[in-house]
Amino acid sequence: MRYEVKLKLTYVYDAPSDHARNLLRLLPCDIAGVQLVRSRLLQFDPPPSERHDSRDFFGNVLTSVAWHRPVAEIGVTLNAQIDREAASATFDLSGPLARLADEIAQQRDLGPANPHHFLGASRRAAPDPAMTEFARAQVQPGMTTYQVITAIGRALFHEMRFDAEATDVDTPAAEAFANRHGVCQDFTHIMISCLRGIGVPAGYVSGFLRTYPPPGQPRLEGADAMHAWVRAWAGVDMGWVEFDPTNNQAAGEDYITVGYGRDYDDVPPLRGAMRGTGGQQSEQAVDILALE
């Protein structure tokens, strides 16, 4: 399926900011056998004084921009066309969970896909006793690693309540889990913590999800949003698999990947610093259009 992605971010400052500098991870990239980027364009209004595109450790496109003059408003627009492969039948090639630790120990490559990077605690997704206990309760005798990953994701979907007002970007995963509500970022961090607590390497995926209007209702422009889901390592033979606990499904054709990381801190869409006074307001609008 080919998609057109349109994203617009707007930041308005109470007073003109001076020497603003930002790091963005918004440009999707090719993923062999999964995603092909036909075109992509990231623009800024006003144009920055400096811009540099590079890659971070995990292979995500990192855009660094800076303004050396006062700006009262910054607009960011992304336009991209992306081919996403249709989800194929998933054959469970993973072994039993009890064998996973030995398979992890055999991995010697220090590259970004090494499961060792995604096993220990990270700031936003550390193993937690309550979440580990919850994860263990989903493990039944004879389960494969892939079955365990899926079972935990599905259990969280039924246990948690989606609530866009319940948390913010800095809410700890343990707090969101204790209250049993949150948004996709919370669902994702909780599932990562659950999996790491039982020895399954897991990481964070940032991207876009194509949404569908209710039956009989028109599609609203700008109604889509950025999304997050989980990437977990199911062993040598199966490798990395992706699951969306917010929507209780494997990540497939309707998902467009922007970046991989250990948690949100590795893939924030925008992070930066500025010098100025007063506060700021921000708006986001996303459209995912199917072209064929």
C-alpha positions as CSV (number, residue, x, y, z in Angstrom):
1,M,0.0,0.0,0.0
2,R,1.3,3.5,-0.9
3,Y,0.6,6.3,1.6
4,E,0.9,10.0,1.5
5,V,1.9,11.4,4.9
6,K,1.3,15.1,5.8
7,L,2.4,16.5,9.1
8,K,2.2,20.0,10.3
9,L,3.6,21.2,13.7
10,T,3.2,24.8,14.8
11,Y,4.9,26.4,17.8
12,V,3.8,29.9,18.9
13,Y,5.8,31.8,21.5
14,D,4.4,34.5,23.9
15,A,7.5,36.5,23.1
16,P,10.0,36.1,20.2
17,S,12.6,33.4,21.1
18,D,16.2,34.0,20.5
19,H,18.8,31.3,19.4
20,A,16.3,28.4,19.2
21,R,17.8,25.0,18.5
22,N,15.9,21.8,17.8
23,L,16.6,18.1,17.1
24,L,13.9,16.3,15.1
25,R,13.2,12.7,14.3
26,L,10.4,13.0,11.7
27,L,11.8,11.7,8.5
28,P,10.9,8.0,7.8
29,C,13.5,5.8,6.2
30,D,13.6,2.6,4.2
31,I,13.2,-0.7,6.1
32,A,14.1,-3.7,4.0
33,G,11.1,-5.8,3.1
34,V,8.8,-3.6,5.1
35,Q,8.9,0.0,4.1
36,L,10.1,2.0,1.0
37,V,10.3,5.8,1.1
38,R,9.4,7.2,-2.4
39,S,9.9,10.8,-1.4
40,R,10.2,12.9,1.8
41,L,10.5,16.6,2.4
42,L,10.9,18.3,5.8
43,Q,10.5,22.1,5.7
44,F,10.6,25.0,8.2
45,D,8.9,28.4,8.3
46,P,10.8,30.6,8.8
47,P,13.8,28.7,7.3
48,P,16.5,27.9,9.9
49,S,19.9,29.6,10.0
50,E,21.5,26.1,10.2
51,R,20.3,22.7,9.2
52,H,22.1,19.3,9.3
53,D,20.7,15.8,8.6
54,S,22.5,12.8,10.0
55,R,21.8,9.3,11.5
56,D,21.7,8.4,15.2
57,F,23.0,5.1,16.6
58,F,19.7,3.3,15.9
59,G,19.7,4.4,12.2
60,N,17.0,7.0,12.6
61,V,17.3,10.3,10.6
62,L,18.2,13.1,12.9
63,T,17.6,16.7,11.7
64,S,19.3,19.5,13.6
65,V,18.1,23.0,13.0
66,A,18.9,26.4,14.7
67,W,17.7,30.0,14.4
68,H,20.1,32.8,15.2
69,R,17.5,35.5,15.0
70,P,14.3,36.1,17.1
71,V,11.3,34.1,15.9
72,A,7.8,34.4,17.3
73,E,6.4,31.2,15.5
74,I,8.0,28.1,14.0
75,G,6.1,25.9,11.6
76,V,7.3,22.4,10.6
77,T,5.8,20.5,7.7
78,L,6.5,16.9,6.5
79,N,5.4,15.6,3.2
80,A,6.3,12.0,2.3
81,Q,5.1,9.1,0.1
82,I,5.8,5.7,1.5
83,D,5.2,2.1,0.3
84,R,4.3,-0.2,3.1
85,E,4.3,-3.9,2.6
86,A,1.1,-5.8,3.3
87,A,1.3,-7.9,6.5
88,S,2.0,-11.5,5.7
89,A,1.0,-14.5,7.8
90,T,3.2,-14.7,10.8
91,F,4.7,-18.1,11.4
92,D,5.8,-18.6,14.9
93,L,9.5,-19.6,14.6
94,S,10.4,-18.7,18.2
95,G,11.5,-21.2,20.8
96,P,10.3,-21.5,24.4
97,L,10.8,-18.5,26.6
98,A,13.1,-20.5,28.8
99,R,15.6,-20.8,25.9
100,L,15.6,-17.1,25.1
101,A,18.4,-16.1,27.6
102,D,20.8,-18.5,25.9
103,E,20.0,-17.1,22.5
104,I,20.5,-13.6,23.7
105,A,23.9,-14.5,25.2
106,Q,25.0,-15.8,21.7
107,Q,24.5,-12.4,20.1
108,R,27.9,-10.8,19.7
109,D,27.2,-8.0,17.2
110,L,27.3,-4.6,18.8
111,G,25.1,-3.0,16.1
112,P,21.8,-1.2,16.8
113,A,19.7,-4.4,16.3
114,N,21.5,-6.3,19.0
115,P,18.9,-7.4,21.6
116,H,21.3,-6.6,24.5
117,H,20.6,-2.9,23.9
118,F,16.9,-3.5,24.7
119,L,17.1,-5.7,27.7
120,G,18.3,-3.5,30.5
121,A,16.5,-0.6,32.2
122,S,16.1,2.7,30.4
123,R,14.8,5.9,32.0
124,R,11.2,5.5,30.8
125,A,10.9,1.8,30.7
126,A,12.6,0.1,33.6
127,P,11.5,-3.3,34.9
128,D,9.0,-2.8,37.8
129,P,7.8,-5.4,40.3
130,A,4.1,-4.9,39.6
131,M,4.5,-5.0,35.9
132,T,6.8,-8.0,36.0
133,E,4.3,-9.8,38.1
134,F,1.6,-8.9,35.6
135,A,3.7,-10.2,32.8
136,R,4.5,-13.5,34.5
137,A,0.8,-14.1,35.1
138,Q,0.3,-14.1,31.3
139,V,3.0,-16.8,30.7
140,Q,1.5,-20.3,30.5
141,P,3.5,-23.6,30.3
142,G,4.6,-24.5,26.8
143,M,4.3,-20.9,25.4
144,T,6.8,-19.8,22.8
145,T,8.5,-16.4,23.1
146,Y,6.3,-14.9,20.4
147,Q,3.1,-16.2,22.1
148,V,4.3,-14.6,25.4
149,I,4.9,-11.2,23.6
150,T,1.4,-11.3,22.1
151,A,-0.3,-12.5,25.3
152,I,1.2,-9.6,27.3
153,G,0.2,-7.1,24.6
154,R,-3.3,-8.4,24.5
155,A,-3.6,-8.5,28.3
156,L,-2.6,-4.9,28.5
157,F,-5.1,-3.9,25.9
158,H,-7.9,-5.4,28.1
159,E,-6.4,-4.2,31.4
160,M,-5.7,-0.6,30.4
161,R,-8.1,2.2,29.4
162,F,-7.1,4.7,26.7
163,D,-7.5,8.2,28.1
164,A,-5.9,11.2,26.3
165,E,-6.3,13.4,29.4
166,A,-4.9,11.0,32.0
167,T,-1.1,11.4,31.4
168,D,1.4,13.7,29.8
169,V,4.7,13.0,28.1
170,D,6.6,12.8,31.4
171,T,4.2,10.5,33.3
172,P,6.2,7.5,34.6
173,A,5.2,4.1,33.2
174,A,4.7,2.7,36.7
175,E,2.2,5.5,37.5
176,A,0.2,4.9,34.3
177,F,0.1,1.2,35.0
178,A,-1.0,1.6,38.6
179,N,-3.8,3.8,37.4
180,R,-4.6,1.6,34.4
181,H,-4.9,4.4,31.9
182,G,-2.9,6.4,29.4
183,V,-2.1,7.0,25.8
184,C,-0.1,5.0,23.2
185,Q,3.2,6.2,24.7
186,D,2.1,4.8,28.1
187,F,0.8,1.5,26.7
188,T,4.1,1.1,24.9
189,H,6.4,1.9,27.8
190,I,4.4,-0.4,30.1
191,M,4.6,-3.3,27.6
192,I,8.3,-2.7,27.2
193,S,8.8,-2.8,31.0
194,C,6.7,-6.0,31.3
195,L,8.7,-7.7,28.6
196,R,12.1,-6.7,30.0
197,G,11.0,-7.8,33.5
198,I,10.8,-11.4,32.2
199,G,13.9,-11.3,30.1
200,V,12.5,-10.4,26.7
201,P,14.3,-7.6,24.8
202,A,11.9,-4.8,23.9
203,G,12.0,-1.3,22.4
204,Y,10.0,1.6,21.3
205,V,8.7,2.4,17.8
206,S,7.7,5.9,16.8
207,G,5.6,6.5,13.7
208,F,2.2,7.0,12.2
209,L,-0.9,4.9,12.1
210,R,-3.6,5.2,9.5
211,T,-7.0,5.6,11.2
212,Y,-10.5,5.0,9.8
213,P,-13.6,7.1,10.5
214,P,-16.7,5.5,12.0
215,P,-19.0,3.8,9.5
216,G,-20.9,6.3,7.5
217,Q,-18.8,9.2,8.8
218,P,-16.5,11.3,6.6
219,R,-12.8,11.2,7.1
220,L,-11.7,14.4,9.0
221,E,-8.6,16.2,7.6
222,G,-5.8,16.3,10.2
223,A,-7.5,13.7,12.5
224,D,-4.6,11.3,12.4
225,A,-1.7,11.5,14.9
226,M,1.7,10.2,15.6
227,H,1.7,6.8,17.2
228,A,3.9,4.4,19.2
229,W,4.1,0.7,19.5
230,V,6.4,-2.1,20.7
231,R,9.3,-4.0,19.0
232,A,10.4,-7.2,20.8
233,W,13.0,-9.8,20.0
234,A,11.6,-13.3,19.7
235,G,14.8,-15.2,19.3
236,V,17.4,-16.1,16.7
237,D,15.0,-17.7,14.2
238,M,12.2,-15.1,14.4
239,G,14.1,-12.0,15.2
240,W,12.2,-8.7,15.9
241,V,8.4,-8.6,15.9
242,E,6.1,-5.6,16.4
243,F,2.9,-5.3,18.4
244,D,0.6,-2.5,19.2
245,P,-0.9,-2.9,22.7
246,T,-3.1,0.2,22.3
247,N,-5.0,-1.4,19.5
248,N,-4.4,-5.1,20.3
249,Q,-2.8,-6.1,17.0
250,A,0.4,-6.7,15.3
251,A,1.9,-3.7,13.5
252,G,1.2,-4.2,9.8
253,E,0.3,-2.4,6.6
254,D,-1.4,0.6,8.3
255,Y,1.8,1.4,10.3
256,I,4.5,3.8,9.1
257,T,7.8,3.6,11.0
258,V,9.8,6.8,11.7
259,G,12.2,5.6,14.3
260,Y,13.4,2.8,16.7
261,G,14.8,3.3,20.2
262,R,14.9,1.9,23.7
263,D,12.1,4.2,24.8
264,Y,10.6,7.6,23.9
265,D,13.8,9.4,24.9
266,D,15.6,7.8,21.9
267,V,13.0,8.9,19.3
268,P,11.2,12.1,20.4
269,P,9.7,13.9,17.3
270,L,11.1,17.2,18.5
271,R,13.4,18.2,21.3
272,G,15.2,21.5,21.7
273,A,16.2,24.5,23.6
274,M,15.5,28.2,23.2
275,R,16.2,31.5,24.9
276,G,13.3,33.7,25.6
277,T,10.5,34.7,28.0
278,G,6.9,33.6,28.5
279,G,5.3,30.3,27.4
280,Q,4.4,28.7,24.2
281,Q,1.5,27.0,22.5
282,S,1.7,24.1,20.0
283,E,-0.6,22.4,17.5
284,Q,-0.2,19.2,15.5
285,A,-2.1,17.9,12.5
286,V,-1.5,14.6,10.7
287,D,-3.0,13.2,7.5
288,I,-2.3,9.6,6.3
289,L,-3.9,9.1,2.8
290,A,-4.0,5.8,1.0
291,L,-2.9,6.4,-2.7
292,E,-3.5,2.9,-4.0
